[in-house]
Amino acid sequence: MAERINRSVKAIRHVLLRIERLSAYRMTSFSPPTHVMSDYFEIAFLIVVFAVGCTLNVIVLVQATKQYKRSTVYLHQKNVKTGHLLFKIHLIVTNLVVLVLYCPLKIAWLVTYEWRFGDIGCRLINFAWMGAFCLVSNMVTSIAIDRAIIFRRLMKAKETGEGLLIDGAGYLRVVHWLTIGSYVLAIICSAPQLVFWRLHVFTHDEGSWAQCVSEWQLADACAQLGCTFKPSLAASTVSRTTYAVCHTLVVFWLPFSVIVLCYGIILKRLASYSCARAPPLAPPLPCEAIALSRSSTFGDTEIIHEGSGVIYETTSNTTWERHVPVWRGQMRSRIFKTAAAVVLCYLICWLPYNVVTLAAELNRDLVPALADADFLKWFILINAVTNPLLYGCPRDSA
């Protein structure tokens, strides 16, 4: 009787597995892996990053949201500073999405060494993970594009000698389009994860072992374990190298190229003006410095931009009139410096892991040698902690 019940349970379990489109592979010489010391280090790291990162991002998000509401609702200000606040809010939200979606689920897998969220969960979670990381790259790229657009307008104003007028409402529309485009592009680029990832259950003498793997990871596993499987039509059509290269391109290398292009243009234009020294304190000159907001703070000196175009530099004892070149004022802008710091930190944290990943996929012989470099992806999570520290500085001035 007991044997019959056991057989019935096994039959029901087999039907459920087939309903979920899972394939079970029985291997007599296989047992699931056990924990190693690096797993405990990674669990501790993820817990710390999750706790610290979420706390910092929530604090900065609350502050930025209050500033944005105060600027748009109470003061009715729609300018570059307001757009910068909007970028800040979206970037902090994407940091929280990465931390909340990735860290807890990764910790759960490291603790159990088994996937317990089903086939649908496998596809959706990998879709969400890639979408979150794509969104971070897209948002940083949008910030770089925004800085390049503003700087181009400033340089044009410098060359023509005309004042720079920025339509606040029009500028915010550009910011909204950039952020919306970042979300839409992240969703589109993450869609293949729904096809190329699935849950597979391996059965062995001691039970079963469920894992969420890609089609090509399953192929590698079966090559080592001696099991067989039927690849999906999509996996049969797309090669592993094509998938991996496209994956790294959309997540990092294409955004990286746009960022380098934007800041390359900025640095090239700045270099052409770097030798043009500003004259010392002098009588009033025609308007050469263009203000992005009514006032800016440079250290202990307050620069007030009047409608006449003359800049009054106020020190503790004397008030002077001084000509400040537009490119120099832009370089001193706290908003420009903060945006540049965010982009630079992104590149430092993301570049090493993506270089190693791309090299391993283009040359599979390097995989064993680069296996120990997997810790480099930790820096990508660290980037979600550094962003609120960069944005958490006192008031941003244009």
HELIX and SHEET records of a PDB file:
HELIX    1   1 ALA A    2  ILE A   19  1                                  18    
HELIX    2   2 MET A   37  LYS A   69  1                                  33    
HELIX    3   3 ARG A   70  TYR A   74  3                                   5    
HELIX    4   4 VAL A   80  THR A  112  1                                  33    
HELIX    5   5 GLY A  118  THR A  160  1                                  43    
HELIX    6   6 GLY A  168  SER A  190  1                                  23    
HELIX    7   7 GLN A  193  PHE A  196  1                                   4    
HELIX    8   8 GLU A  215  LEU A  225  1                                  11    
HELIX    9   9 LEU A  233  THR A  237  1                                   5    
HELIX   10  10 ARG A  240  THR A  248  1                                   9    
HELIX   11  11 LEU A  249  TRP A  253  3                                   5    
HELIX   12  12 LEU A  254  TYR A  273  1                                  20    
HELIX   13  13 VAL A  326  ARG A  332  1                                   7    
HELIX   14  14 ARG A  334  LEU A  362  1                                  29    
HELIX   15  15 ARG A  364  LEU A  366  5                                   3    
HELIX   16  16 VAL A  367  LEU A  370  1                                   4    
HELIX   17  17 ALA A  371  LYS A  377  5                                   7    
HELIX   18  18 TRP A  378  TYR A  391  1                                  14    
SHEET    1   A 3 ALA A  24  MET A  27  0                                        
SHEET    2   A 3 TRP A 197  HIS A 204  1                                        
SHEET    3   A 3 GLY A 207  SER A 214 -1                                        
SHEET    1   B 4 SER A 295  PHE A 298  0                                        
SHEET    2   B 4 THR A 301  HIS A 305 -1                                        
SHEET    3   B 4 ILE A 311  THR A 314 -1                                        
SHEET    4   B 4 THR A 319  GLU A 321 -1                                        
END                                                                             
